[in-house]
């Protein structure tokens, strides 16, 4: 049982790296999902309804509604009732927001370049195509039909960081289908890390499971409450505690492993069998700690 061979684990690491790079280059001005919404509206060149924007940006109805509301409050978007259908609103990008969005383009490109820096140019292009497969986002671009905006071409956001987020979302859906509500992917990642490493400090466990400090603390608390992990004093440092698997936690890892493997098989299903190992290796390279990519930028944006 090796977490590094799990696609979900590698996607989570890549997402962490992308978030760090985004915060460094773009800052708190826009989140990556917010940028994707603005990109979609700007690239369409015509008003879009909310459903069309969400579909193209890879956001569910609730999430896109919240993103659009916040962007409208900040002046990035404008919503107007559709004269032809009063039940929906059409979304446009005000001219000043469009100019500001163009100004962010160099920083956004830098994020993607730094994210993919561990790979050769050939491998970057190849992995970009495979990320489209993993994300299941082939149909995000196209002429909107049905409840979408008729006759409007929806642009597809092909940023690697965006596709990694979509692939991670797809992994979460597959996980729920195979594993159900027994345990989440991040929670299982912690159990698997402990099964491999043995008793480990809380901070180290979070790093092994590709979780930030806040998320790791919450996950560990939930796992301990359910009797799957325990914390005991570190014999080498009584001020610290080590996290370890309980017998119930170790048993759960073994019981769930076949379902976890099915999740990996399903998310990799669109990729030819001979290329699946290469996908995992590519994601591992992108998601590994590479100081050159994560180092603060020099100079202005």
C-alpha positions in Angstrom: 0.0 0.0 0.0 1.8 3.1 -1.3 0.1 6.5 -1.2 2.5 7.9 -3.8 0.9 5.5 -6.4 -2.6 7.0 -5.7 -3.8 9.5 -8.2 -5.9 11.4 -5.6 -2.9 11.8 -3.4 -0.8 13.2 -6.2 -3.6 15.5 -7.3 -3.9 16.9 -3.8 -0.2 17.6 -3.7 -0.3 19.4 -7.1 -3.2 21.4 -5.9 -1.3 22.5 -2.8 1.7 23.6 -5.0 -0.6 25.5 -7.3 -2.3 27.3 -4.4 1.1 28.4 -3.0 2.2 29.6 -6.4 -1.1 31.4 -7.0 -0.9 33.2 -3.7 2.6 34.3 -4.4 2.0 35.6 -7.9 -1.6 36.8 -7.9 -2.1 37.4 -4.2 -5.5 37.8 -2.7 -6.9 39.8 -5.6 -8.7 36.8 -7.1 -8.8 33.1 -6.4 -8.1 30.6 -9.2 -11.9 29.6 -9.5 -12.8 33.3 -9.6 -10.3 33.8 -12.4 -11.8 30.9 -14.3 -15.3 32.4 -14.1 -14.0 35.8 -15.3 -11.9 34.1 -18.1 -15.1 32.2 -19.2 -17.2 35.3 -19.4 -14.5 37.4 -21.1 -13.7 34.7 -23.7 -17.3 34.2 -24.7 -17.6 37.7 -26.0 -21.3 37.6 -25.3 -23.5 37.5 -22.2 -23.7 34.1 -20.5 -26.2 32.8 -18.1 -25.0 31.4 -14.7 -25.4 27.8 -15.7 -23.3 28.2 -18.7 -20.6 29.9 -16.7 -20.6 27.2 -14.1 -20.4 24.4 -16.6 -17.4 26.0 -18.4 -15.6 26.9 -15.3 -16.2 23.5 -13.7 -18.2 24.8 -10.7 -21.4 23.4 -9.3 -24.6 25.5 -9.1 -24.1 26.5 -5.5 -20.4 27.3 -5.8 -20.7 29.3 -9.0 -23.6 31.3 -7.5 -21.4 32.3 -4.6 -18.4 33.1 -6.8 -20.5 35.3 -9.2 -22.2 37.1 -6.2 -18.8 38.0 -4.7 -17.3 39.1 -8.1 -20.4 41.2 -8.7 -20.0 42.9 -5.3 -16.4 43.7 -6.1 -17.3 45.1 -9.5 -15.7 42.4 -11.6 -19.0 41.2 -13.1 -22.4 42.7 -14.0 -25.7 40.7 -13.9 -28.8 41.8 -15.8 -32.1 40.1 -16.2 -32.5 38.4 -19.6 -35.1 40.3 -21.6 -36.1 37.1 -23.4 -36.4 35.0 -20.3 -37.1 36.8 -17.0 -36.2 33.7 -15.0 -32.5 34.0 -15.5 -29.8 36.6 -15.5 -27.1 37.3 -18.1 -23.6 37.9 -16.9 -21.1 40.3 -18.6 -17.7 41.7 -17.9 -17.5 45.5 -17.4 -14.8 47.2 -19.5 -12.6 48.2 -16.5 -12.8 44.6 -15.2 -11.7 43.3 -18.7 -8.7 45.6 -18.7 -7.8 44.5 -15.1 -8.2 40.8 -16.2 -5.8 41.4 -19.1 -3.3 42.9 -16.7 -3.4 39.8 -14.6 -2.6 37.5 -17.5 1.2 37.6 -17.1 1.0 36.6 -13.4 -1.4 33.8 -14.2 0.9 32.5 -17.0 3.8 32.6 -14.5 1.9 30.5 -12.0 1.3 27.8 -14.7 4.9 27.9 -15.9 6.3 27.5 -12.4 3.8 24.8 -11.6 5.0 22.7 -14.6 8.6 23.7 -14.2 9.8 20.2 -13.0 8.8 18.7 -16.4 10.4 19.0 -19.8 8.5 21.0 -22.4 7.4 17.8 -24.1 6.2 16.3 -20.8 4.3 19.5 -20.0 2.3 19.3 -23.2 1.7 15.6 -22.7 0.5 15.9 -19.1 -1.7 18.8 -20.0 -3.6 16.6 -22.4 -3.9 13.8 -19.8 -5.2 16.3 -17.2 -8.1 17.0 -19.6 -8.8 13.3 -19.6 -8.6 13.0 -15.8 -10.8 16.1 -15.3 -13.5 14.8 -17.6 -13.8 18.3 -18.9 -13.8 17.5 -22.6 -17.3 19.0 -23.1 -16.8 22.1 -21.1 -16.2 24.1 -24.3 -18.8 24.1 -27.0 -22.0 25.7 -28.0 -24.4 25.9 -25.1 -27.6 24.1 -25.6 -30.6 23.3 -23.5 -30.6 25.5 -20.5 -27.4 27.2 -21.5 -27.0 30.4 -23.5 -28.0 29.5 -27.1 -25.4 30.0 -29.8 -22.7 31.2 -27.5 -19.3 29.5 -27.6 -18.1 28.6 -24.2 -14.3 29.0 -23.8 -12.4 26.2 -22.0 -9.9 27.1 -19.3 -6.9 24.9 -20.1 -4.6 26.1 -17.3 -2.9 23.1 -15.7 -3.8 24.3 -12.2 -7.5 24.6 -13.2 -7.5 21.1 -14.7 -5.8 19.7 -11.6 -8.7 21.2 -9.5 -11.3 19.7 -11.8 -9.5 16.3 -11.7 -9.5 16.4 -7.9 -13.2 17.2 -7.9 -13.8 14.2 -10.2 -11.7 12.0 -7.8 -13.9 13.1 -4.9 -17.1 12.1 -6.8 -15.6 8.7 -7.6 -14.4 8.2 -4.1 -17.9 8.9 -2.7 -19.3 6.4 -5.2 -16.9 3.6 -4.3 -16.2 4.2 -0.6 -19.3 6.0 0.4 -19.6 8.1 3.5 -17.3 5.8 5.6 -14.3 8.0 5.3 -13.1 10.9 3.1 -10.1 10.7 0.8 -8.0 13.1 3.0 -8.9 11.1 6.1 -7.9 7.8 4.4 -4.6 9.5 3.3 -3.7 10.1 6.9 -4.5 6.5 7.9 -2.4 5.2 5.0 0.5 7.5 5.9 0.4 6.2 9.5 0.2 2.6 8.3 3.3 3.2 6.3 5.4 5.4 8.6 4.3 4.2 12.1 3.8 6.6 15.0 4.5 10.1 13.6 4.3 13.7 14.7 1.1 15.6 13.8 2.9 18.1 11.5 4.7 15.3 9.7 1.5 13.3 9.2 -0.1 16.3 7.5 2.8 16.6 5.1 2.8 12.9 4.2 -1.0 13.1 3.5 -0.7 16.3 1.5 -2.8 18.4 4.0 -2.2 21.9 5.3 -1.8 22.4 9.0 -5.4 23.5 9.6 -6.9 20.6 7.6 -4.6 18.0 9.2 -5.6 19.1 12.7 -9.3 18.8 11.8 -8.8 15.4 10.1 -6.8 14.0 13.0 -9.4 15.1 15.5 -12.2 13.4 13.6 -10.1 10.2 13.1 -9.3 10.1 16.8 -13.0 10.7 17.7 -13.9 7.6 15.7 -11.3 5.5 17.3 -9.1 5.0 14.2 -6.0 6.9 15.5 -4.6 7.7 18.9 -2.1 10.3 20.3 0.5 9.4 22.8 3.5 11.2 24.4 6.7 11.1 22.3 9.2 9.0 24.4 12.0 11.2 23.0 10.2 14.5 23.8 7.5 14.5 26.4 6.2 17.9 25.2 5.2 16.4 21.9 2.7 13.7 20.9 2.9 11.0 18.3 -0.1 9.9 16.2 -0.5 6.2 15.6 -3.1 3.9 14.1 -5.3 1.9 16.4 -6.1 -1.8 15.6 -9.5 -0.6 14.2 -7.8 2.0 12.0 -5.3 -0.6 10.6 -8.2 -3.0 9.9 -10.1 -0.2 8.1 -7.2 0.5 5.8 -7.1 -3.2 4.7 -10.9 -3.4 4.3 -11.1 -0.3 2.1 -8.0 -0.8 0.0 -9.9 -2.7 -2.8 -12.4 0.1 -3.1 -9.5 2.7 -3.1 -7.9 0.8 -6.0 -11.1 0.9 -7.9 -11.2 4.7 -7.5 -7.7 4.8 -9.1 -8.8 2.6 -11.9 -11.8 4.6 -12.7 -10.2 8.0 -12.7 -7.4 6.7 -14.9 -9.9 4.9 -17.2 -9.7 7.6 -20.0 -5.9 7.2 -20.2 -4.4 4.3 -22.2 -3.2 1.6 -19.9 0.4 2.0 -21.1 0.4 5.7 -20.1 -1.1 5.5 -16.6 2.2 5.0 -14.8 3.5 8.0 -16.6 0.6 10.1 -15.5 1.2 9.3 -11.8 5.0 10.0 -12.3 4.2 13.3 -13.9 1.8 14.4 -11.2 4.4 13.3 -8.6 7.0 15.5 -10.2 4.7 18.5 -10.3 3.5 18.0 -6.7 6.9 17.3 -5.2 8.5 20.1 -3.2 10.6 21.9 -5.8 12.2 24.9 -4.2 12.8 26.7 -7.5 9.1 26.7 -8.2 8.0 27.6 -4.7 10.6 30.3 -4.0 9.2 33.9 -3.8 9.4 35.7 -7.1 11.8 38.6 -7.6 10.6 41.9 -8.8 7.2 43.2 -9.7 4.3 41.4 -11.3 
